[in-house]
Structure formats: C-alpha cells, structure tokens
Amino acid sequence: MADVELVKKMLRAVLQANKGGVSLSRLQSEYKELTGDQIPHKQMGHNNLDALLETMPSVVRMERNRSGEMMCFPSLANETTHIAKVVARQRSSKKTGRPHLVNTQMRVKPAAPLVLNDKRMTLPSRFQKEVQAHLSRNPQQTTPMNLNESLSPGKGKPYNPQQVQSRIKEVLGKYSNGFWVSKLPQIYRELYKQDLPTEAIKDLETWTHICTVEKTCSSNPSELLLYPAKDKAVTNLNPSSTTAPTQSSNSPTNKPLQSPAHPDLKVKLEELLIKYSNGLWAHALPKLFQDTYKTKLPGHVLENLHLLSDFCTIDYPMPDNPKRAILYRRSSSGGGAGEDENCNRRDSTTSEEELKLRQELGRRLSNHAVPSLQIPKEEYPSVLVVEATNTNGVILRYIGEGYSQAQESMEDEMREFYGLNQSSPTPLSAPLSGQLVAVRAEEEEEILRAQVCEVLADKVKVYYVDHGFSEVISKAKVFDLQEKFFKLPFQATKCKLAGLEPFCQDPGVLKKFETMASGRILLAEILERGQIPLVVLYDTSQDDDVNINAACMKALQDKTLASPLQVNSAYMNVTVSSVCSDGTVYCQLPSRGLAKLNEILEKIETYFHSQVTSEFLVSRPFCGKRCLARYKSKWSRVEITNLHGSRVLDILFIDVGVQASVEVFELREIPPPFLRDLMAIPPQAVKCCLADLAVSVGSWTPEAVQWLREKVLNITDCSMKVAKVDDAKRCIYVHLFTDKNFHDPARSLNHQMAQSDLFKTQPDVFLTSHRCDVNLTLLCRGNMDVYVSVACHPGHFVLQPWRDMYKLVVLMGEMILYYNKTEEKPLNIEKNQIYAAKVENSWHRVLVKGVLTNGLVSVYELDYGKHELVSCTQLRPLIKEFRQLPFQGITAQLAGVKPRQWSEEASIVFRNHVEKKPLVAQLEAIQEATNPWDRKLTVFLVDTSQEERDIWVHDIMAEFQLLKVS
C-alpha cells in the first residue's frame, strides 16, 4: 500500500512549484521528475488519477480551463478558512457594512502563451523551411534539435552558433573579469534555462571576436579561463574603426554605427530599445525609426546587426533566417544588479515622507528592524483591497503563504502572549509618536501590530501596519511590541493602477473603484515591480473576468456624447463600419461625440507629424489599455484585448468595432493634451443585430456574411430604424437600409435576406460539439471537432480528430510498454518508410524524410504533424498492431482566405488563435494523394468556446490583412 501522506506531500510540492496551474496530463510527468515514480493511484485504490485527486481537496483543486483542459492548482481550502477573519480585521470609521468575499476560490489567470520567464529565452523553430515561421510556445522546453539549425561537419549535435555567441557575449558582459570555462555550462543554464551545446565549448577558441580563452598552468583542460574579446578585436562599434572582425576591409559592414550623417544614431536606437524592454523585431526598426524620428534608418544597420552589440543583445528565434532577429537592450547594470532575488526592483530614490518615517522609526526602535515586504514571485497574486483615496496609492494586502497566512500565525501568537492572564504585559505608560506597538483592538480580543501616529490626552491614534487603516483607541490598550514580532514585514502595502495615473484623484474614478474593488479579494497582474508596483486588478469571481482598471476608466465618459438610441426612431447618414462573422453589425451614427472624436483625431494627426520623440511609443501594453493605432491610414482609438507574448497583441478599434492583431510597435500613447477629452467620448461603434430574421446572431453562414458586407461596407448614406434595445446583450435590433427609404420595410436588407437562400445552404451552421467519424467520407457531411496540434500559417496546419485523441493516448502507452522492452537490433533505415521512433520519452509513429551522414534521421510525426531529428538508434520497426489506428495528423489549409506568402506577423496571429486549441473544422475541399499523410484538407476553423458567438478564424486573418494594407 502506498504511503498516502507521502504522496500528498509530493503532490503539494509539485503544485506549489506550479501555482499557475499544471495540466492533469502533465501532472504525472512533473511528479515523476520530482520523485522518480508515477503517482500510485491504483495502489491507493483508484482506477484513474482523477478519482484519486478528488479525494484530496486539501491538496489539489481541479477545474477546466476555457480550452476544456483539466487543470490542477494548489488547494486554497486551508487558506480560505482565514479569509473571513482577514477581512473582518479591516475596520475604519469611514466604512460600514460587510466586505465582499468574492474571490476566496481564486481562479488563476493564465499567462499569455508567449510570455517567458526569461525575456531573452529563444523561441525555437520547430519545422523545416516550408514551415519556418512556427514558433514554439513552451517556455519550459529546451531548444530542440531540428533541421533549421546549422550542422557543423564532423561534430556531434547541431546548434546555432550565432545564438550561442550572442549569449556568451552577454554573459561575459556580466563577468568582465573572466571566469573558468568549466563554470560556463552552469551559468548558461541558469540564465537561459537551456543547456550549453557541448560542441560550442570546443569552438570557443575560434571565436576570437567574442572571447579569449587562456590556459592555466594546470594540465587539466577544463581549467581554462574565459575573458571578453581583446579590445583590438572588438572594433565594430568604434567610429574610427575601419574593419569588423572576420570581415574584409572593403566590406560594406565596416561602416561605423555613428557617422557624420547620423551623429546620434546609436542614441536613437538605444532609446527605441529602452521603450521595448521585452524585445523588438529587427524588421520593425525601419518603420519605427522613420515614424519616431522623421528620418530613414541607414540601410547598413539591418544588414549588420552586430554593430548594435555593445548596447543590444541579438536573439535569433529562427536559426535558418538570421534576418528575423529580436533585439533586446543590454542592461547597463550588468543584468539584474538592480533587482533582488524576488525581482523587486530597488529604486534609487525614496520619497521624502518615507525617509522621514524610516529615520523616525530608527530613533524609536533602537536596534529592532522590520524586513521589507517582498512582492510575491508569481505574476498574478491574490490581494485584499483595503481602500484607495488615490489610484496611485491603493492600499492592499497579499493573500497566501508567507503573507496573510504568516500574519495569521503571528497574530495567534500575539493573542496568546498578550493574553488576559496575570503575567500578561502591562500597557505602555507613555507611548511616543512613531513608535511600533501592540494594540488590543476595540471591538474584539485581537492583538494587532500598529504604529503610533498621534498621542492625545487619554487616547492615541494608531495605524495598523498589517491592515492598512487607522483608529483612535484608549492608551490602556497599547503595549510594548516584543522583539520577536518584528520579524514579519508589514503586510499593508500600496500599488498603482495602470492606465489611471493621469486620473488618480478623479472623483468618478474613485467612486467606481470603491464600488467594485474596496474590501474585495481580487487578482493582481503585476506589470512593473517597483517600490509601489504597477498592477491591473481583475475580479475573477464571475464567469467572465472583469478588468477593474478598464471599468474605472469608463467612469470618465460623458454620456451626453454617446450615440442617440431610441426605439422606433430612424437614423440617416449611418455608416456601417464592420460586419462580424456571426452576423453582428457595428454602425456609426451622427452625434456630438462622433463629431468631437473626428476633430480631436485630426488634431492628433497634426500633432504627431510635428513631434520628433519616442515618448509616445507604447512600452508597457496591458489588457484594457486605451491607446492609438492606424486604421485606414489614420490614427484611431483602440483597446488592447489580449497579449500574445510581448510583441504581438489583439486590439479592438472601439469606434468602428473592428478587431485586429498588431505588433506592439504599431501602437501609440494618446498625447496628454488630448487624453482627457478622448477618454470622455464613449465608443462610437454601436453594436447592432438585424431584426426579424429567422436565423439568430451566431448562426450565419459565410455566404450571408459576405453578402451583407458587399451591400453595406464603404456605403456612407445607409439608414436604419431601431426595433428593440437589448440591454442585457448590449445590442440594438434594427432594420437596415442602403438608402433613405426607411419607411418601406420591404426595402430593408433584413427583408431581402429573409427572402433569400443565404441561410438555407447549410441548415446547421451553429457549431456545437458535433461528433463525426474520422473517415473523410463522413467528414463531407458536416463538421468535426478537432485539436490543432501544429500551426505554421493559414496555408499549413495539422489537425487531430478530437474524438479519437484518447485512442492515440492508449496506443502510445502500448508502444512505450512494447518498445522499451525490445532490444535494439541493427535496422536498415530507408527514406519514405514508416517506423516507430523514440522522441524525448515517448514512442511515435513516424515517416522517415531523410537519413543524414552523422547518424541522425529526419522524421515526421504522423500523429502530431511535427518534424524532428532523432538518432538512428532510436528507430524500431512499426509492427502491425500499431498500424491499426489511422494516422491522426491531418494536414490542412484555411478556407475563406486567398493563398499567399504569409508574413511572420500574420503567422503569429494565426498560431495564437488556433494552435494547441480545440476547434470545429468545417470541410470545404479535399486534395487527395496516394499516401494518407500527403492528403490535404481545406477547412474553415471555428472557435466555439464562447457562449454568445462563434469566432471564424478566416475572418480574423482577413481583417488582419486589410489592416496591413491600409
């Protein structure tokens, strides 16, 4: 029988290391990595792992994410029993009523797929050249061997020399006095979460432009010293230099970075990289440089990125395409010198008020010191919001181990120490202003830490340093604070709400914040770890997360500037700005708000043309942020709706109702002179649905959407009549006309669509979980639930039938059992033949694409659609038993878009919308082939995860392309 308590202990350790959640499928591997054994659910009397975990509510909490995947989180059961006490201790004369406990079972907000723990970690390419745009999303995965990485003849494993050289140069920047070569692998692994390629160590001596290797007196070859390259070798950034290392003197790359024509070029480039601390694509430099400084970037810079290496780290996520580089500004402090181990940045300046407080405490407290409160390491900690009289200084407390739990333990001990027994301490006879004391609370027998603010006749005013509020109490309740209660940092702290800085004391904003946040437990997304961290707060207690910052911004809107809407009223000169794939229509109506908006945006156009500065670049995007982006060649208001890593994000043009995906460098801050006026104007895109149609929104066919788009887009004299206002869905039902004859219902587009066959071509287009056979003949009859295992771009991705995924899991389990027991035998490997291959720790069914001379074999995983390099010793014959299940990887291309050479930006957007997600595929065509793995489908992809509407991926890509063209 397994030791239940030991299993619980190990599970807690795994879950605590993954507070952001770990998928049920990955839990086993994480547990085995820690303990060396699988979770023994059968030995503990349970048929499956799910059943075992359900019996451990104190250890693990399970819930499905929006993709349908079961996730495991460390249980908050023990912690939430204390939450009521934590909130009850928040007492203030300014507040009455009971605080809201809305988030005691906190749902962890998942990080964006491309956000990495180490911003310089490479995103490895996973495919051959025809799918080179694909970027891996797994930040924990080390760089795999693949066909894109350069191969050094006669050497072992392939690796990317440019990437390794760039990283070693950065390491040497932090260890300018040199270090032992034997220490390099460890340092490399700690910094980049990847192993240093063994062959790179052998090549160090040849990289004289990067480093110098010196031998010591010892005969041990590992005892070599590594130094930065000698000064004479590093000449590429010296304006007087005429040659660059490893290149001839007449090479165009020898142009110095600084030149008479561009005396401040280096300063400007460094300024841009400071704005984009999470990295900037090199290909974005020319346009960004032109827009910011009103001058062209010299052409030789992009051709010779090494010229930037003294202030910039250059990363190559696609090793086979060096021009697709990502640039990071090199830290002048040597990387990390300005941060402590908890990533809490130490500011060089401290406010005068805080300095006085510290000096006063130093006088009062003698040798006692209270440690500083560290910001939690997780990106999304739970917090209890106390109050805010200024959004730049919101008082809050962190919830969790080491914070609220540690405080609970301390206060329990204080209650016992300062009890009512005869030996309890006597009250202080003369408390002093600024002194730290123990206070017996007025309403209950609670002992809390406090600081004396003011001494009155027989009372004192104290500030509860762990709870964030003040109170006037009797001197008889004030005691000397014992030394052992100085060890825990003060728990009440402050944060600043991102995006609200210019309106931090606006009464409307503060009233909205009081209603939505005060006294509640929320989720805090930490954007900047400063002395007062910059955060976005979320209420995750409901089905849809509520962005508190964005909600407070709406309090600035002037409702008199909104579009006028009344039932049975008609409106002319209506502009239809967007027709969504679900049938939703966005319109602009003539109004005071629209006229004022257009006037301000025209002024902003002129203002930007007159400014030569990087001040307006958006350097810290976050969900809910309002800023500007180009729409049809003009600046328009947008709201950031989703982040795909640090460089690609989704936006909504709030005044036209168009969604798009852009790179962060395409955004601009709203200039301060126009900020308040723009914030006062409500969004001018009115969400409409066509009334009196038998088919509801969400059930439209692509043919119907396209018909309506052709009728109304780019038409300026439409009219509409309001039939109904649905406040719950925030939508109005209208009859839409392409002329001014709104008196005749028969002339409406509603009537024309109702009389047409547009909705009859596919009676069941509202896509739910239709179950379809894998057989393609049955596929032709309807839709199929699929999982996109690989997405390169809209012209190439790989589907797996959702229905049979469990069969594949079972098959791979059987293959592991069989092949791990089978002895290796000599095998004559042939190209275009099928084998079993061991990739990492699993056995896969693969097609051999090529046999290399160095013993490596290029294979294609027939069930997952991935290309890998494996050793020829890891191949086995695929026996008949493992050939019965059809190969699950189905190659496909997206229907509804024209075939083209997709840009990297478009490819990233597509991947982030479909890869590693369950979707519905609607078959459009089949391109047959002799081999099943060469067959290619053309399908529409639909995201049906939202309850109100379906998202058609081809519409997203079409809008992205239109935005780029405009």
Order of alpha helices (4+ residues) and beta strands (2+ residues): alpha-beta-alpha-alpha-beta-beta-alpha-alpha-alpha-beta-alpha-alpha-beta-beta-alpha-beta-alpha-alpha-beta-beta-alpha-beta-beta-alpha-beta-beta-beta-beta-beta-beta-alpha-beta-beta-beta-alpha-beta-beta-alpha-beta-beta-beta-beta-alpha-beta-alpha-beta-beta-alpha-alpha-beta-beta-alpha-beta-beta-beta-beta-beta-beta-alpha-beta-beta-beta-alpha
